[in-house]
Amino acid sequence: MKKIFLVVALLGLSPLFAQDDDVELTPDNSWLKVGLTGGIPVGDANDVSSFALGADIRGQYLFNPNIAIGLASGYTHYFGKDGFEDFGVIPAAGFFRYYFTPDGLFFGADVGYGFLANIDDNAGGLYVNPQIGYHNRDWNFYAYYQNTFAENDVNIQNVGVGVTYNIRFN
């Protein structure tokens, strides 16, 4: 299932990356997003963690007023519970966003690889992070579901909320 999802995502997004036009980065079409996330672990992660807190960084390019792509990374820290150690996920992902209006509702998804930190015998795996939220020129407020389909049939998941601030490229 993970491989099918990855292939569909890559094929679905490939037309966006196959543009022949020169790309001009302006403060109106590209920016850096930095922010924070907070979530509640679910699934396998709920057994060993009580809370997830993260930092989010993204570089975004807006093709038109509705469609954006970019690169996403950051760090999500899972606080251990009941004698379990803290651990983390470091994503290296591409993302897609659809903005319905210049200010208002958006949906998006990150797809890439989630590197695991402080977990023995497990390097990570497929990382997905769908989001829905509200945006304006400067801010993004969103709800998300984050899942890293890691090795050894371990899924590191959390649901939560996030906020990012847009820093314009000049």
Protein Blocks (a to p, Z undefined) as FASTA:
>chain_A
ZZmmmmmmmmmmmmmmmcfbdcdddfklgccdddddddddehjllmmpcbdcdddddddd
dfblmbccdddedddddddeehiacdddddddddddddfbfbdcdddddddddddehiah
iabdcddddddddddfkbccdddddddddehhiacdddddddddddddZZ
